[in-house]
Amino acid sequence: MSRDIFGMALIDFQKGNYSEDIITFSSLDEKDILPLPYLFRDYDAMPLIEQKALDLCRGTVLDVGCGSGSHSLYLQNKGVEVTGLDESEGAVCTSKLRGVKNVIHSNIYDYSGMKFDTILLLMNGVGIAGRLNGLPRLLNHLEGLLNPGGQILLDSSDIIYMFQVDDDGGYRIPNHGKYYGEIEFTMEYKGLKSATFNWLYLDYNSLKQIAEQQNLSCELICEGIHYDYLAMLRTQP
């Protein structure tokens, strides 16, 4: 559990040992706080994009990166057959403690079990692709987990707003030879640091282009107030 910073924090909160939040450090020279109570929110406290995604779920559901199980719990309580999946052992343990019936401890790429009608990737779950060139692999794998006519519901954010604007209105994006939404993160909790990991923030146009190259339709469902959006991907007939 020493490397599972995220899971350790979730278990502490669930067991009533909440004393501090997760600190995140990113390659954008950003230091931020991830409040643990936010990860245990109910439906009414979720952003409208997440609420809309949950409302659109149909059939059997796979909740990828289920975390503390908040989305899975909501669906389960609505009578939906949902399975949570997370590579964090602590997250899986927390979800089970909260009452999620079906939870799998696995990396998404290592999972090849049953097929589903809906796959959820919320809270920028598509970030697990790591890099833009990793997105085709992720979408291809997810498509293999869908029943015919299945759907993928994901949200993400276009972080172009984080870069400075030139006088002519263009963005000053450092020329590092990579997509601007490819970010490196480290987490810290109670003095322990995680390994550095890659996380992808994805603009909608790039998502649509790559999804269609994978023979998936891509529809913009709604947009949030801060460059975020919800998209639905479907298998083609």
Backbone bond lengths (Angstrom), bond angles and torsions (degrees), N, CA, C in turn:
res aa  C-N    CA-C-N  psi(-1)  N-CA   C-N-CA  omega(-1)  CA-C   N-CA-C  phi
1 M - - - 1.456 - - 1.531 112.19 -
2 S 1.339 118.65 -7.16 1.461 120.26 -175.50 1.514 111.94 -63.27
3 R 1.347 117.43 -30.29 1.455 120.89 179.45 1.529 111.65 -90.51
4 D 1.313 117.54 -17.68 1.460 121.33 -176.80 1.525 109.01 -86.96
5 I 1.327 115.58 68.17 1.457 121.16 -177.19 1.523 110.91 -59.24
6 F 1.316 115.59 -45.43 1.467 121.71 -178.60 1.528 110.42 -60.07
7 G 1.326 116.43 -49.15 1.458 120.59 -178.60 1.518 112.75 -64.99
8 M 1.305 116.39 -37.76 1.461 120.35 179.06 1.533 110.64 -61.54
9 A 1.329 115.32 -42.45 1.464 119.67 -179.92 1.527 111.00 -66.11
10 L 1.325 116.82 -40.04 1.466 120.25 179.50 1.528 111.57 -63.30
11 I 1.323 116.02 -44.27 1.469 119.84 179.69 1.525 110.65 -63.57
12 D 1.320 117.57 -41.89 1.463 120.48 178.04 1.526 110.83 -57.75
13 F 1.324 116.35 -46.47 1.458 119.80 -178.71 1.524 110.52 -64.05
14 Q 1.326 116.30 -45.21 1.458 120.83 -178.09 1.530 111.57 -61.38
15 K 1.318 116.66 -35.51 1.463 120.94 -177.18 1.528 113.12 -91.48
16 G 1.349 116.44 9.29 1.458 120.28 175.76 1.511 114.48 81.76
17 N 1.337 117.03 19.68 1.467 120.68 -179.62 1.522 111.78 -106.30
18 Y 1.327 116.13 34.61 1.470 121.33 -178.04 1.523 110.81 -76.07
19 S 1.335 115.65 118.49 1.465 119.82 178.10 1.519 112.59 -135.00
20 E 1.332 117.31 -17.38 1.460 120.47 177.98 1.526 109.07 -158.47
21 D 1.338 115.10 168.28 1.456 121.14 -177.74 1.528 110.87 -103.93
22 I 1.312 115.09 172.46 1.466 121.24 175.64 1.523 108.88 -79.19
23 I 1.315 116.23 135.92 1.469 121.79 173.59 1.518 107.71 -103.32
24 T 1.327 117.05 133.33 1.461 120.78 177.56 1.522 109.74 -115.69
25 F 1.328 115.67 143.29 1.455 123.19 175.70 1.522 107.52 -124.05
26 S 1.339 116.86 133.42 1.461 119.64 -177.01 1.522 111.09 -123.83
27 S 1.334 114.82 164.64 1.464 121.32 178.70 1.518 111.99 -70.63
28 L 1.315 117.90 -5.76 1.466 121.62 173.68 1.524 110.94 -86.70
29 D 1.333 115.94 13.97 1.467 122.17 -178.04 1.523 111.00 61.59
30 E 1.323 114.53 33.07 1.463 120.40 -179.48 1.531 109.86 -106.55
31 K 1.316 115.41 134.07 1.456 122.02 170.42 1.520 107.04 -112.71
32 D 1.309 116.71 129.81 1.460 119.64 -175.58 1.523 109.90 -140.50
33 I 1.316 114.41 165.74 1.463 121.85 178.87 1.524 108.68 -113.13
34 L 1.323 116.52 132.45 1.465 122.35 174.03 1.524 107.38 -107.00
35 P 1.329 117.52 99.67 1.478 120.34 -176.22 1.525 111.33 -67.77
36 L 1.303 117.10 126.53 1.462 120.45 -178.41 1.531 113.14 -63.13
37 P 1.331 120.06 -38.69 1.470 118.52 179.70 1.533 112.28 -57.97
38 Y 1.329 117.24 -31.76 1.469 120.80 -179.54 1.526 111.46 -62.95
39 L 1.315 116.93 -30.13 1.458 121.46 -178.81 1.526 112.10 -76.37
40 F 1.324 116.89 -8.56 1.470 121.89 -179.47 1.535 111.14 -114.75
41 R 1.313 117.22 20.80 1.461 121.45 -175.45 1.534 111.48 -70.82
42 D 1.327 115.04 155.91 1.460 119.98 175.56 1.529 109.50 -94.60
43 Y 1.315 115.99 179.81 1.467 121.52 -174.66 1.522 112.04 -56.62
44 D 1.324 117.87 -43.27 1.465 121.37 -176.69 1.519 112.85 -63.81
45 A 1.330 117.18 -25.17 1.465 121.01 -178.97 1.526 112.62 -94.23
46 M 1.325 117.76 -1.66 1.463 120.95 -179.34 1.520 111.02 -79.67
47 P 1.336 117.58 151.70 1.458 120.25 173.21 1.527 110.60 -59.60
48 L 1.326 116.53 155.14 1.462 120.86 -177.62 1.520 111.90 -59.81
49 I 1.327 117.35 -32.67 1.464 120.76 179.24 1.527 110.28 -62.31
50 E 1.329 117.50 -43.53 1.463 120.65 178.69 1.519 111.01 -67.14
51 Q 1.318 116.84 -40.75 1.463 120.25 178.21 1.526 110.18 -60.35
52 K 1.320 116.32 -43.59 1.465 120.65 -179.84 1.525 110.70 -62.85
53 A 1.331 116.66 -42.48 1.469 120.31 178.84 1.523 110.99 -60.79
54 L 1.327 116.85 -43.82 1.461 120.45 179.83 1.525 110.97 -65.34
55 D 1.323 116.13 -36.98 1.467 119.89 179.10 1.529 111.67 -66.97
56 L 1.336 117.11 -26.81 1.462 121.98 -177.50 1.530 113.29 -87.32
57 C 1.311 116.95 -6.77 1.460 119.78 -179.80 1.529 110.44 -64.33
58 R 1.312 115.43 139.74 1.469 119.98 176.98 1.519 109.29 -143.97
59 G 1.327 115.62 153.68 1.454 120.61 179.07 1.517 111.63 65.16
60 T 1.324 115.29 -150.16 1.464 120.71 177.02 1.525 109.45 -79.27
61 V 1.329 116.10 143.46 1.470 121.14 -171.78 1.526 110.39 -126.32
62 L 1.332 115.97 136.60 1.461 122.64 170.27 1.524 107.76 -110.36
63 D 1.321 116.93 118.05 1.465 123.42 -179.49 1.526 108.01 -97.27
64 V 1.327 116.22 96.24 1.465 122.12 -175.74 1.535 109.75 -80.13
65 G 1.331 116.22 129.35 1.458 120.20 -175.72 1.519 109.67 69.12
66 C 1.324 115.93 51.50 1.467 120.60 -171.34 1.524 113.44 -67.95
67 G 1.331 118.17 -17.98 1.457 120.24 177.23 1.515 112.30 59.76
68 S 1.326 116.36 -127.54 1.472 120.61 -178.96 1.519 112.31 -76.78
69 G 1.333 117.34 -7.01 1.460 120.52 176.25 1.511 115.69 93.49
70 S 1.333 117.98 12.98 1.468 120.11 -175.68 1.524 112.74 -60.89
71 H 1.334 117.13 -44.67 1.466 119.67 -179.77 1.532 110.99 -69.43
72 S 1.322 115.60 -42.90 1.466 119.77 179.46 1.525 110.93 -61.72
73 L 1.326 116.52 -42.34 1.463 120.35 -179.91 1.518 111.55 -61.18
74 Y 1.321 116.26 -44.10 1.464 119.62 179.95 1.524 110.27 -59.61
75 L 1.341 116.12 -48.13 1.456 119.60 -178.98 1.526 111.27 -64.34
76 Q 1.316 116.12 -42.53 1.466 120.54 179.71 1.517 111.15 -59.83
77 N 1.325 116.24 -42.55 1.459 120.43 179.92 1.527 112.31 -68.67
78 K 1.342 116.40 -18.81 1.464 121.41 176.12 1.528 111.26 -88.61
79 G 1.330 117.08 1.94 1.446 121.03 178.63 1.509 114.43 89.19
80 V 1.339 117.10 10.69 1.466 121.34 -179.79 1.524 109.42 -83.20
81 E 1.324 116.89 140.68 1.461 121.44 175.17 1.527 108.18 -82.11
82 V 1.328 116.36 101.12 1.460 121.47 -173.48 1.523 110.34 -121.88
83 T 1.327 115.13 143.67 1.460 122.74 174.75 1.518 108.60 -122.40
84 G 1.328 117.25 125.58 1.448 121.26 175.33 1.522 110.52 -90.02
85 L 1.305 116.78 148.35 1.461 121.65 178.32 1.515 109.05 -140.31
86 D 1.326 116.47 132.98 1.464 120.59 177.82 1.514 108.79 -155.53
87 E 1.342 115.96 143.42 1.458 119.10 177.97 1.517 112.08 -85.52
88 S 1.339 116.86 -5.99 1.460 121.67 175.28 1.526 109.31 -85.40
89 E 1.324 116.12 118.23 1.463 120.42 178.96 1.526 110.92 -61.57
90 G 1.325 116.02 -37.69 1.459 119.79 179.53 1.517 112.40 -67.30
91 A 1.323 116.67 -36.46 1.461 120.23 176.99 1.519 110.79 -65.11
92 V 1.320 116.70 -43.48 1.466 121.00 178.83 1.525 110.03 -61.55
93 C 1.323 116.57 -44.86 1.463 121.15 178.69 1.525 110.90 -61.14
94 T 1.328 116.92 -43.36 1.462 121.39 -179.68 1.517 111.21 -64.14
95 S 1.337 116.78 -44.32 1.460 120.43 179.10 1.524 111.10 -59.01
96 K 1.325 116.08 -42.28 1.461 119.69 179.10 1.527 110.78 -66.05
97 L 1.324 117.27 -41.39 1.462 120.40 179.17 1.528 111.04 -62.20
98 R 1.315 116.65 -31.22 1.467 121.10 -179.76 1.525 112.31 -81.05
99 G 1.334 116.53 -10.75 1.451 119.04 175.09 1.509 116.65 111.83
100 V 1.343 118.19 4.82 1.460 119.30 175.98 1.525 108.29 -68.81
101 K 1.316 116.92 125.41 1.466 121.23 -171.68 1.521 112.79 -76.64
102 N 1.317 116.89 -41.76 1.466 120.89 -175.61 1.522 109.95 -116.07
103 V 1.329 116.47 108.27 1.460 121.61 178.93 1.520 109.14 -135.01
104 I 1.313 115.89 134.43 1.458 121.73 -178.56 1.523 109.60 -115.02
105 H 1.321 116.39 131.38 1.466 121.37 175.02 1.520 108.26 -93.22
106 S 1.332 116.37 102.90 1.462 119.70 -176.28 1.515 110.70 -166.61
107 N 1.317 115.74 150.41 1.456 122.34 163.39 1.521 107.33 -70.53
108 I 1.316 118.20 141.38 1.463 120.31 -176.13 1.526 111.41 -58.47
109 Y 1.318 117.94 -34.77 1.465 120.27 -177.56 1.532 112.16 -73.08
110 D 1.318 116.47 -19.59 1.466 120.40 178.75 1.522 112.14 -90.05
111 Y 1.322 116.06 -6.20 1.468 119.41 -176.67 1.523 110.70 -95.99
112 S 1.306 115.84 129.13 1.470 120.71 178.67 1.527 110.07 -146.64
113 G 1.311 115.33 41.78 1.459 120.05 -177.55 1.514 112.27 -84.03
114 M 1.317 116.67 -131.30 1.460 121.67 -176.62 1.527 111.53 -66.87
115 K 1.326 115.69 164.42 1.461 121.60 178.23 1.523 109.77 -100.97
116 F 1.336 115.91 158.68 1.456 121.73 -172.13 1.525 110.97 -131.25
117 D 1.332 114.60 161.88 1.463 120.74 175.82 1.527 111.66 -88.44
118 T 1.332 115.84 -29.41 1.464 121.47 179.67 1.523 109.23 -136.15
119 I 1.331 115.61 134.94 1.458 121.06 171.94 1.524 107.89 -117.27
120 L 1.322 116.86 125.43 1.467 123.24 -179.87 1.514 110.69 -101.89
121 L 1.334 116.38 134.36 1.465 122.11 170.25 1.525 106.64 -134.33
122 L 1.334 115.78 85.07 1.454 120.50 -175.96 1.528 111.70 -100.71
123 M 1.321 115.37 170.46 1.468 122.43 -174.16 1.534 109.88 56.24
124 N 1.329 115.65 48.97 1.463 123.41 -176.95 1.525 111.10 56.98
125 G 1.338 115.24 42.95 1.453 120.10 -179.64 1.515 114.06 -60.20
126 V 1.336 116.85 -24.69 1.464 120.06 177.84 1.527 110.97 -64.84
127 G 1.321 116.08 -12.21 1.463 121.01 177.94 1.512 113.22 -58.85
128 I 1.331 118.05 -20.69 1.465 120.82 -179.87 1.522 112.10 -64.29
129 A 1.330 117.55 -14.53 1.467 119.95 174.20 1.530 110.72 -62.59
130 G 1.330 116.77 -24.49 1.456 121.67 175.64 1.510 113.78 81.16
131 R 1.315 116.16 -57.04 1.457 122.58 -179.69 1.524 109.47 -134.87
132 L 1.319 115.90 160.66 1.457 120.10 -178.50 1.520 111.25 -59.46
133 N 1.331 116.59 -39.07 1.474 118.14 -179.39 1.525 112.50 -74.31
134 G 1.340 116.77 -4.88 1.457 120.45 174.89 1.521 112.83 -92.30
135 L 1.343 116.55 -7.40 1.461 119.92 -176.87 1.524 112.87 -67.13
136 P 1.330 120.63 -42.72 1.469 118.77 178.28 1.524 113.07 -56.93
137 R 1.325 116.69 -40.84 1.470 119.90 178.27 1.522 110.93 -61.57
138 L 1.347 116.36 -43.77 1.462 119.97 -179.41 1.518 110.97 -63.70
139 L 1.328 116.91 -48.45 1.458 120.00 -178.19 1.519 111.69 -63.90
140 N 1.318 116.40 -38.31 1.458 120.21 178.49 1.535 110.92 -63.36
141 H 1.331 115.99 -41.57 1.465 119.76 179.02 1.529 111.01 -66.91
142 L 1.328 116.75 -43.19 1.459 120.24 179.82 1.520 111.29 -63.73
143 E 1.328 116.64 -39.59 1.456 119.68 178.49 1.528 110.61 -60.11
144 G 1.327 116.44 -35.03 1.455 120.65 178.36 1.515 113.82 -68.86
145 L 1.342 116.67 -13.88 1.463 121.42 178.55 1.528 112.22 -98.66
146 L 1.340 116.67 2.33 1.459 121.06 -177.97 1.524 111.98 -97.34
147 N 1.313 114.63 143.49 1.454 120.41 167.69 1.530 108.99 -71.51
148 P 1.329 119.03 160.26 1.472 120.61 175.81 1.528 110.74 -53.58
149 G 1.331 116.32 133.10 1.456 120.69 -178.31 1.517 113.53 78.66
150 G 1.334 117.29 9.59 1.462 120.80 -177.54 1.512 113.18 -71.72
151 Q 1.331 115.58 170.23 1.460 121.29 -176.72 1.525 111.03 -134.87
152 I 1.329 114.52 149.84 1.459 122.69 172.91 1.522 107.22 -114.95
153 L 1.323 117.96 125.66 1.457 123.00 177.40 1.523 108.21 -112.27
154 L 1.331 116.48 120.77 1.461 119.93 -177.90 1.516 110.11 -140.70
155 D 1.314 114.60 151.05 1.461 119.73 171.79 1.517 109.57 -121.93
156 S 1.314 114.96 154.96 1.455 121.00 176.26 1.520 108.19 -158.17
157 S 1.330 115.75 -176.69 1.461 121.19 180.00 1.525 109.75 -137.23
158 D 1.323 114.91 141.14 1.461 120.88 172.09 1.526 107.05 -88.14
159 I 1.326 117.05 107.63 1.477 119.43 -173.76 1.526 112.58 -88.85
160 I 1.336 117.21 21.15 1.457 120.43 177.32 1.526 111.03 -57.36
161 Y 1.333 115.89 -27.86 1.466 120.51 -178.25 1.527 112.76 -63.61
162 M 1.325 117.38 -17.02 1.461 120.56 -176.88 1.526 112.72 -80.54
163 F 1.323 116.86 -7.19 1.462 120.60 -178.52 1.522 110.81 -101.19
164 Q 1.324 116.38 152.44 1.451 121.66 -178.42 1.524 111.07 -69.24
165 V 1.325 115.41 152.53 1.462 121.80 -178.46 1.528 109.34 -106.12
166 D 1.334 116.56 134.13 1.465 122.18 175.19 1.526 110.14 -73.15
167 D 1.327 114.53 170.17 1.457 119.95 177.90 1.528 112.04 -61.95
168 D 1.340 115.89 -27.99 1.471 119.01 -179.47 1.526 112.60 -88.47
169 G 1.341 116.86 5.81 1.451 120.67 176.23 1.514 114.96 93.97
170 G 1.333 117.95 -4.79 1.458 121.24 178.49 1.522 111.36 -82.00
171 Y 1.331 115.75 160.78 1.467 120.71 -178.93 1.516 111.02 -94.59
172 R 1.316 116.54 140.18 1.464 122.32 177.21 1.526 109.07 -88.51
173 I 1.307 115.38 89.82 1.462 120.73 -179.13 1.523 108.61 -100.33
174 P 1.335 119.07 122.04 1.478 120.96 -179.98 1.529 110.74 -55.92
175 N 1.312 115.48 138.34 1.467 120.75 -178.51 1.524 109.83 -88.37
176 H 1.330 115.46 78.37 1.457 121.38 179.66 1.524 111.74 -96.72
177 G 1.325 116.02 4.10 1.458 119.49 179.80 1.511 113.66 75.77
178 K 1.332 117.40 20.21 1.462 120.31 178.98 1.520 109.43 -140.99
179 Y 1.305 115.81 163.43 1.460 122.74 178.53 1.525 109.57 -63.56
180 Y 1.328 116.39 138.89 1.466 120.33 -173.29 1.527 113.97 -66.87
181 G 1.327 116.76 -16.28 1.453 119.55 179.90 1.519 114.41 -89.52
182 E 1.335 117.11 4.88 1.464 121.20 178.58 1.524 109.10 -89.01
183 I 1.319 116.23 109.98 1.466 121.86 -172.81 1.526 109.97 -120.41
184 E 1.318 115.49 144.32 1.464 121.36 173.70 1.528 109.04 -102.67
185 F 1.314 115.64 134.50 1.462 120.99 -177.66 1.522 111.16 -125.12
186 T 1.329 114.18 152.66 1.458 123.19 167.13 1.522 107.51 -134.53
187 M 1.321 116.77 140.61 1.463 121.52 176.77 1.520 110.29 -109.12
188 E 1.320 115.61 147.07 1.463 120.98 175.51 1.520 109.17 -132.41
189 Y 1.321 115.44 135.72 1.464 120.53 179.38 1.523 108.89 -149.32
190 K 1.315 116.20 123.58 1.462 123.27 179.44 1.528 111.61 50.79
191 G 1.324 114.78 43.68 1.463 120.70 175.22 1.513 114.65 82.44
192 L 1.327 118.68 -2.31 1.459 122.05 179.06 1.523 109.99 -104.34
193 K 1.318 116.33 139.10 1.461 121.22 -179.33 1.520 110.79 -112.70
194 S 1.316 114.46 143.97 1.462 120.49 176.23 1.522 109.51 -82.69
195 A 1.319 115.21 168.04 1.457 119.78 168.59 1.523 108.25 -68.59
196 T 1.318 117.14 154.13 1.457 121.30 176.06 1.528 109.67 -70.26
197 F 1.320 116.15 137.26 1.464 119.99 179.24 1.526 110.12 -135.06
198 N 1.337 115.15 153.27 1.461 121.56 179.06 1.517 109.96 -88.90
199 W 1.327 116.32 142.52 1.459 121.58 179.65 1.520 108.38 -141.88
200 L 1.320 116.63 137.59 1.458 121.86 -174.48 1.523 111.67 -107.54
201 Y 1.330 115.48 127.34 1.461 122.36 167.98 1.521 106.45 -107.00
202 L 1.328 117.02 131.35 1.456 120.94 -163.47 1.521 111.79 -127.40
203 D 1.345 116.43 125.34 1.457 119.10 173.66 1.521 109.38 -74.35
204 Y 1.322 116.16 152.44 1.465 120.41 -172.95 1.522 112.67 -63.01
205 N 1.330 118.36 -40.45 1.459 120.03 -177.63 1.526 111.98 -61.76
206 S 1.326 116.70 -38.81 1.464 120.15 177.74 1.524 110.32 -67.31
207 L 1.333 116.36 -40.91 1.467 119.91 176.89 1.526 110.66 -59.33
208 K 1.316 116.86 -48.02 1.459 121.50 -177.19 1.527 110.90 -61.69
209 Q 1.322 116.11 -43.82 1.461 119.92 -178.59 1.522 111.41 -62.14
210 I 1.332 116.65 -46.83 1.461 120.13 -177.20 1.522 111.04 -71.87
211 A 1.339 117.19 -37.61 1.462 120.33 178.34 1.526 110.55 -60.81
212 E 1.313 116.58 -44.36 1.464 119.87 -178.89 1.520 111.45 -67.89
213 Q 1.332 116.98 -30.75 1.464 120.03 174.49 1.522 110.89 -65.81
214 Q 1.343 116.43 -26.15 1.464 122.16 177.69 1.526 111.43 -90.77
215 N 1.321 116.14 10.68 1.466 121.70 179.88 1.519 112.76 65.89
216 L 1.331 115.71 34.64 1.460 122.12 174.67 1.523 108.43 -115.20
217 S 1.323 117.31 134.53 1.459 119.26 172.48 1.527 108.35 -74.24
218 C 1.324 116.45 152.43 1.468 120.49 -177.64 1.518 108.42 -137.69
219 E 1.331 115.91 123.46 1.461 121.64 -177.75 1.522 110.05 -125.28
220 L 1.326 116.19 131.74 1.462 121.40 174.77 1.523 108.21 -79.64
221 I 1.327 117.05 114.40 1.455 121.62 -176.84 1.521 111.44 -83.65
222 C 1.325 116.33 -49.59 1.466 120.30 178.68 1.518 109.59 -163.17
223 E 1.311 115.13 165.09 1.457 121.35 179.37 1.525 109.50 -122.33
224 G 1.337 115.54 147.29 1.446 120.87 177.49 1.510 111.46 -90.72
225 I 1.302 116.30 -169.08 1.467 120.90 -175.05 1.528 112.48 -91.01
226 H 1.349 116.68 -2.82 1.463 117.58 -174.91 1.528 110.81 -140.02
227 Y 1.331 116.05 59.77 1.462 122.57 175.45 1.531 113.03 65.07
228 D 1.313 117.58 14.15 1.463 120.16 179.05 1.528 109.54 -101.63
229 Y 1.325 115.64 161.61 1.461 119.85 -176.28 1.519 109.94 -156.25
230 L 1.326 114.80 162.57 1.457 122.80 173.02 1.518 108.39 -116.93
231 A 1.323 116.56 131.97 1.456 121.73 179.97 1.525 110.49 -125.47
232 M 1.343 115.09 150.58 1.456 121.86 175.52 1.514 108.56 -118.55
233 L 1.332 115.99 124.73 1.464 122.26 176.03 1.525 108.14 -110.00
234 R 1.317 116.03 138.68 1.455 120.14 -179.39 1.523 110.83 -133.02
235 T 1.301 114.64 151.49 1.464 119.24 175.41 1.521 108.89 -72.51
236 Q 1.323 116.97 146.26 1.455 122.12 179.04 1.531 109.43 -84.95
237 P 1.342 117.72 147.54 1.465 120.83 178.07 1.518 111.63 -58.98
